[in-house]
Amino acid sequence: MGTNLYPAFEELGMTYDKAVVQSILDQALADGRTSLSAPEAKQVADAYGIPTPGEGLATSAEGAAGLAAEIGFPVVLKIVSPDILHKTEAGGVVVGVDSAEAAVTAYQQIIANAKAYQADAEIIGVQVQKMLVTGGDVQEVIVGAVTDQTFGKIVAFGLGGVLVEVLKDVTFRLAPTSPDQARSMVDGIGAHEMLNGPRGTKPVDKDAIAAIITKLSDLVEDFPQFAEVDLNPVLAGPDGATAVDFRIIVDAEAGKPVDRYSQEEILASMNRIMKPRAIAVIGASNEDGKIGNSVMKNLVNGGYQGDIYPINPKGGEVLGLKAFPSINDVPGDVDVAVFAVPAKFVGGALEQCGQKGVAGAILIPSGFAETGEQELQDEVVAIAKKHGVRILGPNIYGYYYLPENLCATFCTPYDVKGSVALSSQSGGIGMAILGFSRSSRMGVSAIVGVGNKADIDEDDLLTFFETDDNTNLIAMHLEDLKDGRAFAETAARVSKKKPVVVLKAGRTDMGARAASSHTGALAGNDKVYDDILRQSGVVRAPGLNEMLQYARGIPLLPTPKGENVVIITGAGGSGVLLSDACVDNGLQLMSMPADLDAAFKKFIPPFGASGNPVDITGGEPPSTYRNTVALGLEDERIHALILGYWHTIVTPPMVFAKLVSEVVEEYRAKGIDKPVVASLSGDVEVEEASQYLFEHGVVAYPYTTETPVQVLGAKYRWARNAGPLGS
């Protein structure tokens, strides 16, 4: 009683004994084993300073009794066999052994159960381990690492036992994980209050848990052949944390490096693709309705100023331009080749593009991996790689880059230039992006289809847009990531400079893969994407409309200088809904100081309500809106404004829109530029008023209290990650 059951752990920055771990790993691989034994796992834990209970290996019943007495009762006995991974399922675990006689009986029972479970299993012995006390101030948690198909090495944390299996309340991060990131994992689970000492219990040592997470992430980073590692359970108490069970799966292929292009190589190709001096259209045609005809028309009529070379085996002319039988017949250099020929002809034409020194092949045709023709797609990729040609697609609508008046697509042209770059994995979503952009008059710098992503994917696009002075925000629709780690690392860098908005399709658990460990099973859901995208500073959009609204609205909003948000509304009902939306989107409603409260009261009627929201009531003249909005902009303690407008005869929608625009512009001229969003309720006139506000730098929407607050919340999420918030 009173003994500290949690061994002290070394401070972070300790020197790991990698030689010991390497020796154990080498032996396991030489033996052809897929897992480490419990004693080996204990040695690995010790080498990386991960606390484990006192334990030993017994090879006889008498030896188990002696070890148990030496360690101190109660103890736990567990089978040690490379062939039995799920010890409990095999009857290979006995807990609560409290005497030498009980240890003898438990040993004999475990051996018998193991032989009955798998007669030919190799049995090394029985592990005798100190049994730590649970309950009271002690919480059971799980810490793990897994080799994710998309992101590579990731670490996981959650509450242990039934809670983690039923609620899947888990957080994930890329490995290696910093101490701060590890601590954010501990604080990031939904049930984190369980660790803060509920109902009079003492809070657990969260730093001790974070230290275990950090050390485990270092372990799998140093030894990638450890495909999966489960520390389950980890018992955490006020005095530290101890990994009770340490399970390690070994796979030589898990450490295989991923072949990637360097940042310089990506930029060299992408600059030629996005800013080409000459384009060839493979399959150019004079026949209306043909893709090769539509691409040619868009290039010519879109105003592209570079050289355009139609490629058609018949020669002649296409749209008045000389056509060439082959790209090798073109007299000048060619940067980009747009393919508008059937899939079966792509390989041969691509071989010629490679000989010509083309930088990018834009593969519009379908009929590749999306239809089961993976082998054909692989052949095309191999040809491109041989010649250093980067492939966009296949199975895409093409791409737009408006600074160059470039419409290399069979879709309709687009000419509203701006600073938003968009991409989509789906052609249908690409059309929605195009239609929304045109309808809302959102200026774009680029719209890119990536399709099958046989080669060029989202991290290539991010690398280009990072350095593109014409792009200030990147919004991406994706269904998967070919190389999630490359994307996460690139996005973490880019999002410090420019907002990156992602719509990740497939958020449900329907596609979750089966896995052989707790950590692997938990990692097979959308939470991995959610946590790692957030870790990378990405603003995730829950749906297509939100992605498009974020893309349209975020660039208009200045970066907030603090967290204090104030709502000014002409309708109490809107104020309530706007307040709810603030909570939903992680915004902080300012607690109104007495002097500011009194200042607002000077402008609102006695039956109005100050505080936050500030309810000016519906019948107020334009001057009340003007004065309250001006006060909100002027007071430096307020960092962002949300306006709730209610359609009245006294202050009609366009009157409201114009006065708000004037006040905002007046304060911008004084150097005071704060985020202002507005929700307009009323008859159809509020649509025109909302558009007017948008055109004058105020993010405004009719008929919704949620959308303007979502956009403001998205701006805040980016600003908190990028660093300028409050600086």
Residue pairs with C-beta under 8 A, 6 or more apart in sequence:
4 239
4 240
5 53
5 130
5 132
5 133
5 237
5 242
6 51
6 132
6 208
6 235
6 237
6 239
6 240
6 241
6 242
7 51
7 52
7 53
7 240
7 242
8 51
8 240
9 49
9 50
9 51
9 208
9 211
9 212
9 240
10 49
12 179
12 211
12 214
14 49
16 47
16 48
16 49
16 215
16 218
16 219
16 222
17 46
17 47
17 48
18 47
18 222
20 43
20 44
20 46
20 47
21 43
21 44
21 47
21 48
21 219
21 222
21 223
22 223
24 36
24 40
24 43
24 44
25 223
25 225
25 226
25 250
28 35
28 36
28 40
28 250
29 225
29 250
29 252
31 82
33 82
33 250
34 82
34 249
34 250
34 251
35 82
35 85
35 247
35 248
35 249
35 250
36 44
36 248
36 250
37 80
37 81
37 82
37 124
38 55
38 57
38 78
38 80
38 127
38 246
39 57
39 80
39 124
39 127
40 248
41 246
41 247
41 248
42 52
42 55
42 246
44 219
44 246
44 248
45 51
45 52
45 243
45 246
46 52
48 215
48 216
48 218
48 219
49 215
50 212
50 215
50 216
50 219
50 231
50 243
50 246
51 208
51 212
51 240
51 241
51 242
51 243
52 242
52 243
52 244
52 246
53 129
53 130
53 131
53 132
53 242
53 244
54 71
54 72
54 129
54 130
55 71
55 127
55 128
55 129
55 130
56 67
56 70
56 71
56 127
56 128
57 80
57 124
57 125
57 126
57 127
57 128
58 64
58 66
58 67
58 77
58 107
58 125
58 126
58 127
58 128
59 124
59 125
59 126
60 107
61 103
61 104
61 107
61 108
62 104
64 77
64 103
64 104
64 106
64 107
64 126
64 128
65 100
65 101
65 103
65 104
65 107
66 100
67 75
67 103
67 128
68 75
68 77
68 97
68 100
68 103
68 128
69 100
69 103
71 128
71 129
71 130
72 130
73 97
73 98
73 99
74 95
74 96
74 97
74 98
74 131
75 97
75 103
75 128
75 129
75 130
75 131
76 93
76 94
76 95
76 96
76 97
76 128
76 129
76 130
76 131
76 244
77 93
77 94
77 97
77 103
77 106
77 107
77 110
77 126
77 127
77 128
77 129
78 87
78 92
78 93
78 110
78 126
78 127
78 129
78 245
79 87
79 90
79 92
79 93
79 110
79 111
79 113
79 114
79 123
79 126
79 127
80 123
80 124
80 125
80 126
80 127
81 92
81 114
81 121
81 122
81 123
81 124
82 122
82 124
83 118
83 120
83 121
83 122
84 90
84 92
84 114
84 117
84 118
84 121
85 247
85 516
87 93
89 117
90 113
90 114
90 117
90 118
91 109
91 110
91 113
91 114
91 116
91 117
92 110
92 113
92 114
92 117
93 110
94 106
94 109
94 110
95 131
96 131
97 103
97 106
97 131
103 128
107 126
110 126
111 123
111 126
114 121
114 123
115 121
115 123
129 244
132 138
132 235
132 242
132 244
134 140
134 235
136 201
137 197
137 201
137 202
137 204
137 237
137 238
138 204
138 235
138 236
138 237
139 159
139 160
139 194
139 195
139 204
139 235
139 236
139 237
140 159
140 160
140 161
140 233
140 234
140 235
140 236
141 157
141 158
141 159
141 160
141 195
141 209
141 233
141 234
141 235
141 236
141 241
142 156
142 157
142 158
142 159
142 160
142 164
142 170
142 230
142 231
142 232
142 233
142 234
142 518
142 519
143 155
143 156
143 157
143 209
143 212
143 213
143 216
143 231
143 232
143 234
143 243
144 155
144 156
144 157
144 216
144 228
144 229
144 230
144 231
144 232
144 517
144 518
144 519
144 522
145 153
145 154
145 155
145 156
145 175
145 216
145 217
145 219
145 220
145 226
145 228
145 229
145 519
146 153
146 154
146 156
146 227
146 228
146 229
146 515
146 517
146 519
146 520
146 523
147 153
147 220
147 224
147 227
147 228
147 251
147 254
148 154
148 484
148 523
148 528
150 480
150 481
150 483
150 484
150 485
150 528
150 529
151 174
151 481
151 484
151 485
151 488
151 528
151 532
152 174
152 175
152 258
152 484
152 485
153 174
153 175
153 217
153 220
153 221
153 224
154 172
154 173
154 174
154 175
154 523
154 528
154 532
155 172
155 173
155 174
155 175
155 177
155 182
155 185
155 213
155 216
155 217
155 220
156 170
156 171
156 172
156 519
156 522
156 523
157 170
157 171
157 182
157 185
157 186
157 189
157 209
157 213
158 164
158 168
158 169
158 170
158 171
158 189
158 522
159 167
159 169
159 189
159 191
159 194
160 232
160 233
160 234
161 233
163 169
163 191
164 170
164 518
164 522
165 518
167 190
167 191
168 522
168 525
168 527
169 189
169 190
169 191
170 189
170 522
170 527
171 184
171 185
171 186
171 188
171 189
171 527
171 531
172 185
172 523
172 527
172 528
172 531
172 532
173 181
173 182
173 184
173 185
173 217
173 531
173 532
173 535
174 485
174 488
174 532
174 535
175 217
175 218
175 220
175 221
176 214
176 217
176 218
176 221
177 185
177 213
177 214
177 217
178 214
179 210
179 211
179 214
181 535
182 209
182 210
182 211
182 213
182 214
182 217
183 206
183 207
183 210
185 210
185 213
186 192
186 195
186 206
186 209
186 210
186 213
187 206
188 531
195 203
195 204
195 206
195 209
195 236
196 203
197 203
197 204
202 237
202 238
203 238
204 236
204 237
204 238
204 241
205 236
205 237
205 238
205 239
205 240
205 241
208 236
208 240
208 241
209 234
209 236
209 241
211 241
212 231
212 234
212 241
212 243
216 229
216 231
219 226
219 229
220 226
220 229
223 255
224 254
224 255
225 250
225 251
225 252
225 254
225 255
226 248
226 249
226 250
226 254
227 249
227 250
227 251
227 254
228 247
228 248
228 249
228 515
228 516
228 517
228 519
228 520
229 246
229 247
229 248
229 249
229 519
230 245
230 246
230 247
230 517
230 518
230 519
231 243
231 245
231 246
232 245
232 247
232 518
232 519
233 244
233 245
234 241
234 242
234 243
234 244
235 241
235 242
235 244
247 517
249 516
249 517
258 483
258 485
258 486
260 483
260 486
261 269
261 460
263 463
266 459
266 460
266 463
266 464
267 463
267 464
267 467
268 359
269 359
269 360
269 390
269 460
270 390
270 456
270 460
270 461
270 463
270 464
271 464
272 335
272 336
272 359
272 360
273 335
273 336
273 359
273 360
273 362
273 390
273 392
274 401
274 404
274 406
274 446
274 464
274 468
275 401
275 403
275 404
276 306
276 335
276 336
276 359
276 360
276 404
276 406
277 306
277 307
277 333
277 335
278 306
278 307
278 308
278 309
278 330
278 332
278 333
278 334
278 335
278 336
279 299
279 304
279 306
279 307
279 308
279 309
279 334
279 335
279 336
279 337
279 338
279 408
280 308
280 309
280 310
280 311
280 324
280 327
280 330
280 334
280 336
280 337
280 338
280 353
280 358
281 292
281 295
281 296
281 299
281 308
281 309
281 310
281 311
281 318
281 337
281 338
281 340
282 292
282 311
282 327
282 337
282 338
282 339
282 340
282 341
282 349
282 353
283 290
283 291
283 292
283 311
283 312
283 339
283 340
283 341
283 345
284 292
284 293
284 295
284 296
284 310
284 311
284 312
284 318
284 323
284 340
285 292
285 293
285 296
285 312
285 318
285 340
286 293
286 317
286 318
286 319
287 293
290 340
291 340
291 364
291 410
292 312
292 318
292 340
292 341
293 318
294 409
294 410
294 411
295 338
295 340
295 364
295 398
295 408
295 409
295 410
296 308
296 310
296 318
296 319
296 321
297 319
298 407
298 408
298 409
298 410
298 411
298 412
298 413
299 308
299 406
299 407
299 408
300 308
300 319
300 321
301 413
302 405
302 406
302 407
302 413
302 415
303 405
303 415
304 404
304 405
304 406
304 407
305 404
305 405
306 335
306 404
307 332
308 321
309 321
309 324
309 327
309 330
309 334
310 317
310 318
310 319
310 321
310 322
310 323
310 324
311 323
311 324
311 325
311 326
311 327
311 330
311 337
311 349
312 318
312 323
312 324
312 325
313 325
313 326
314 323
314 325
315 323
315 324
315 325
316 323
317 323
324 330
326 352
327 334
327 337
327 349
327 352
327 353
327 356
327 358
328 352
328 355
328 356
330 356
333 356
333 357
334 353
334 356
334 357
334 358
335 358
335 359
335 360
336 358
336 359
336 360
336 361
336 362
336 408
337 349
337 350
337 353
337 358
337 360
337 361
337 362
338 362
338 364
338 398
338 408
339 346
339 349
339 350
339 361
339 362
339 363
339 364
339 365
339 393
339 394
340 364
340 365
340 410
341 349
341 365
342 365
342 367
343 365
343 366
343 367
343 368
343 373
343 376
343 394
344 367
344 376
346 363
346 365
346 380
346 394
347 376
347 379
347 380
347 383
350 361
350 380
350 383
350 384
350 389
351 383
351 387
353 361
353 387
353 389
354 383
354 384
354 386
354 387
354 388
354 389
355 387
358 389
359 389
359 390
360 389
360 390
360 391
360 392
360 456
361 384
361 389
361 390
361 391
361 392
362 392
362 393
362 396
362 398
362 399
362 408
363 380
363 391
363 392
363 393
363 394
363 395
363 396
363 451
363 454
364 393
364 394
364 395
364 396
364 397
364 398
364 410
365 393
365 394
365 395
366 394
366 395
367 373
367 376
367 394
367 395
368 374
368 376
368 377
368 380
368 394
368 395
368 452
368 454
369 377
369 452
369 454
370 395
370 451
370 452
377 394
377 452
377 454
380 391
380 394
380 454
381 391
381 454
381 455
383 389
384 390
384 391
384 455
385 455
390 455
390 456
390 460
391 454
391 455
391 456
392 399
392 448
392 449
392 450
392 451
392 455
392 456
393 449
393 450
393 451
393 452
393 454
394 451
394 452
394 454
395 427
395 451
395 452
396 427
396 430
396 449
396 450
396 451
397 409
397 410
397 411
397 427
397 430
397 431
397 449
398 407
398 408
398 409
398 410
398 411
398 449
399 406
399 408
399 409
399 446
399 447
399 448
399 449
400 406
400 407
400 408
400 409
400 414
400 444
400 446
400 447
400 448
401 445
401 446
402 414
402 415
402 416
402 417
402 418
402 444
402 445
402 446
402 470
403 417
403 445
403 470
405 415
407 413
407 414
409 449
411 430
411 431
411 434
412 434
414 434
414 437
414 438
414 444
414 447
416 437
416 438
416 441
416 442
416 443
416 444
417 443
417 444
417 445
418 442
418 443
418 444
418 445
418 555
419 443
419 444
419 445
419 470
419 471
419 472
419 473
419 555
420 437
420 442
420 443
420 444
420 445
420 471
420 472
420 473
420 474
420 475
420 551
420 552
420 555
421 444
421 445
421 446
421 447
421 448
421 461
421 465
421 468
421 471
421 473
421 474
421 475
422 433
422 437
422 444
422 446
422 447
422 448
422 474
422 475
422 476
422 477
422 551
423 446
423 447
423 448
423 449
423 450
423 458
423 461
423 474
423 475
423 476
423 477
423 478
424 430
424 433
424 447
424 448
424 449
424 450
424 476
424 477
425 449
425 450
425 451
425 453
425 477
425 478
425 479
425 480
425 505
426 477
426 479
426 505
427 449
427 451
429 477
429 544
430 447
430 449
432 544
432 548
433 447
433 477
433 548
434 447
436 442
436 548
437 444
437 447
437 548
440 548
440 552
440 694
441 695
442 548
442 551
442 552
445 465
445 468
445 470
445 471
446 465
446 471
448 461
450 456
450 457
450 458
450 461
450 478
453 482
457 481
457 482
457 483
457 487
458 476
458 478
458 481
458 487
459 483
459 486
459 487
459 489
459 490
459 491
461 474
461 476
462 474
462 487
462 490
462 491
462 494
462 500
463 490
463 494
465 471
465 474
465 494
465 498
466 490
466 493
466 494
466 497
466 498
471 498
472 498
472 499
472 555
473 498
473 499
473 500
473 501
473 551
473 554
473 555
474 494
474 498
474 499
474 500
474 501
475 500
475 501
475 502
475 503
475 541
475 547
475 548
475 550
475 551
476 500
476 501
476 502
476 503
477 502
477 503
477 505
477 544
477 547
478 502
478 503
478 504
478 505
479 504
479 505
479 506
480 506
481 487
484 529
484 532
487 536
488 532
488 533
488 535
488 536
489 536
491 500
491 533
491 536
491 537
491 538
492 535
492 536
492 537
494 500
495 536
495 537
495 538
495 718
495 721
495 722
496 537
496 721
496 722
496 723
497 722
499 539
499 550
499 554
499 555
499 714
499 715
499 718
499 722
500 536
500 537
500 538
500 539
501 538
501 539
501 540
501 541
501 547
501 550
501 551
501 554
501 714
502 533
502 538
502 539
502 540
502 541
502 547
503 540
503 541
503 543
503 544
503 546
503 547
504 526
504 529
504 533
504 540
506 526
507 526
508 526
509 525
509 526
512 521
512 524
512 525
513 524
514 521
514 524
515 521
515 523
515 524
530 540
533 540
534 540
537 718
537 721
537 722
539 550
539 554
539 714
539 717
539 718
541 547
541 550
541 714
546 707
546 710
549 701
549 707
549 710
549 711
550 710
550 711
550 714
552 694
553 677
553 699
553 708
553 711
553 714
553 715
554 711
554 714
554 715
554 718
556 694
556 697
556 698
556 699
557 675
557 677
557 699
557 711
557 712
557 715
558 673
558 674
558 675
559 715
559 719
559 722
559 724
559 725
560 639
560 640
560 674
560 675
560 715
560 716
560 719
560 725
561 639
561 674
561 725
561 726
561 727
562 637
562 639
562 725
562 726
563 587
563 588
563 639
563 716
563 725
563 726
564 588
564 590
564 637
564 638
564 639
564 640
565 582
565 587
565 588
565 589
565 590
565 638
565 639
565 640
565 641
565 642
565 712
566 589
566 590
566 592
566 612
566 613
566 614
566 632
566 638
566 640
566 641
566 642
567 575
567 578
567 579
567 582
567 589
567 612
567 613
567 614
567 641
567 642
567 643
567 644
568 613
568 614
568 616
568 625
568 628
568 629
568 632
568 641
568 642
568 643
568 644
569 575
569 578
569 613
569 614
569 615
569 616
569 643
569 644
569 645
569 646
570 615
570 616
570 617
570 618
570 620
570 625
570 644
570 645
570 646
570 648
570 651
571 615
571 618
571 644
571 645
571 646
571 681
572 609
572 615
574 644
574 646
574 679
574 681
574 705
575 613
575 615
575 644
577 705
577 706
578 613
578 642
578 644
578 679
578 705
578 709
579 589
579 613
581 705
581 706
581 709
581 710
582 588
582 589
582 642
582 709
582 713
584 706
584 709
584 713
585 709
585 710
585 712
585 713
585 714
585 716
586 713
586 716
586 717
587 640
587 709
587 712
587 713
587 716
589 612
590 612
590 637
590 638
591 612
592 600
592 610
592 611
592 612
593 637
596 635
596 637
596 638
597 610
597 611
598 610
599 631
599 635
600 610
600 614
600 628
600 631
601 610
603 616
603 624
603 627
603 628
603 631
604 610
604 614
604 615
604 616
604 617
604 620
604 624
604 628
605 616
605 617
605 620
607 617
608 614
608 615
608 616
608 617
609 615
613 644
614 628
616 624
616 625
616 628
618 646
618 648
619 648
619 650
620 650
620 651
621 650
621 651
622 650
622 651
622 655
622 656
622 659
625 645
625 651
625 656
625 659
625 660
626 659
626 663
629 641
629 643
629 659
629 660
629 663
629 664
629 676
630 663
630 666
630 667
632 638
632 641
632 674
633 641
633 663
633 664
633 667
633 672
633 674
633 676
634 667
634 672
638 674
639 674
639 675
640 674
640 675
640 676
640 677
640 712
640 716
641 674
641 675
641 676
641 677
642 677
642 678
642 679
642 708
642 709
642 712
643 660
643 676
643 677
643 678
643 679
643 700
644 678
644 679
644 681
644 705
645 653
645 656
645 678
645 679
645 680
645 681
645 682
645 686
645 689
646 681
646 682
647 653
647 680
647 681
647 682
647 683
647 685
647 686
652 685
653 680
653 682
653 685
653 686
653 688
653 689
654 685
654 688
654 689
654 692
656 680
656 689
657 688
657 689
657 690
657 692
657 693
657 696
657 700
658 692
660 676
660 678
660 693
660 698
661 692
661 693
661 696
661 697
661 698
664 676
664 696
664 697
664 698
665 696
665 697
667 673
667 674
668 697
675 699
675 712
675 715
676 698
676 699
677 698
677 699
677 700
677 708
677 709
677 711
677 712
678 690
678 693
678 698
678 699
678 700
678 701
678 708
679 700
679 701
679 704
679 705
679 707
679 708
679 709
680 686
680 689
680 690
680 700
680 701
680 702
680 703
681 702
681 703
682 702
686 702
686 703
687 702
689 700
689 702
690 700
690 701
690 702
693 699
693 700
694 700
699 708
699 711
699 712
700 708
701 707
701 708
716 725
719 725
